[in-house]
């Protein structure tokens, strides 16, 4: 071609762009890429073999026809005498992800002569890494005090080395997998995100992945639920004391506590309810011991919480000793009874 005014013709140029659909959740950023591949010219415009191919100018733009245009990159030709079906390629970087770009190629010989523009090809600029899952990721309902994990996979989709990190905000956190370095197409790494609810409200946060100047994000959401109450109340009888001898009317009382709250205390005599359940402190009932047979008996208290958990106190052994109201037969010996009211023994009533 030296010494000729004829410009090399781009014959049989087939310009191909690496197409990729835009991932949901990817925010537009100036880190998109496109891979353009074309077939090298083999002849000059006069039909003579091309022997002094020097370079290519790759024009690109959005959305109008790019050739000729202000945005272009120069690519050194791998050989000055391309053979049939020989291809060349370039990666266009710094594009806006998710934007359609048009690309065309011009061949340049050693004297600077340029061919006509090739046909135009169009494609959407993609990120050089992808994240899955994308969009909104639901962590579900998680009990307060517990947590739930979701795993995201970051993949190298553009080749080369992709280095970056993941970030989010409370009540979500990055547990593992960040920062990451992915070498070569197909390389991937898992990133574990944890949801630790502090309230029962629904929470959401952005999980951001940034690498090589680009970014991708997903929305994490989840809700907290109240912990199930499985702890029974603690209850203890405070009166009467164990071993006490009782008569007449006495007060039976108890103390009760619970991690959430005591709903009521039911006193029991020998396992049978003694009065109605007491639903507010002080927890106490009045016991008319004259309706109970004399002798040994056991008092207990059962405390209940709103979840239905029941705690039972230790038993308190007492002795009922009320004087008899039945007159003794005439001539029967009189039995001393310290509980007998004055004068009643002489009447044979004790």
PyMOL commands that set and color helices and strands:
alter all, ss='L'
color gray80, all
select helices_A, chain A and resi 289-291+345-347
alter helices_A, ss='H'
color red, helices_A
select strands_A, chain A and resi 16-17+32-39+53-61+72-76+87-95+100-109+121-124+129-132+135-143+148-156+161-167+172-176+180-183+188-195+202-211+214-225+234-239+245-246+249-257+262-269+272-273+283-288+295-305+310-312+316-320
alter strands_A, ss='S'
color yellow, strands_A
deselect
rebuild
show_as cartoon
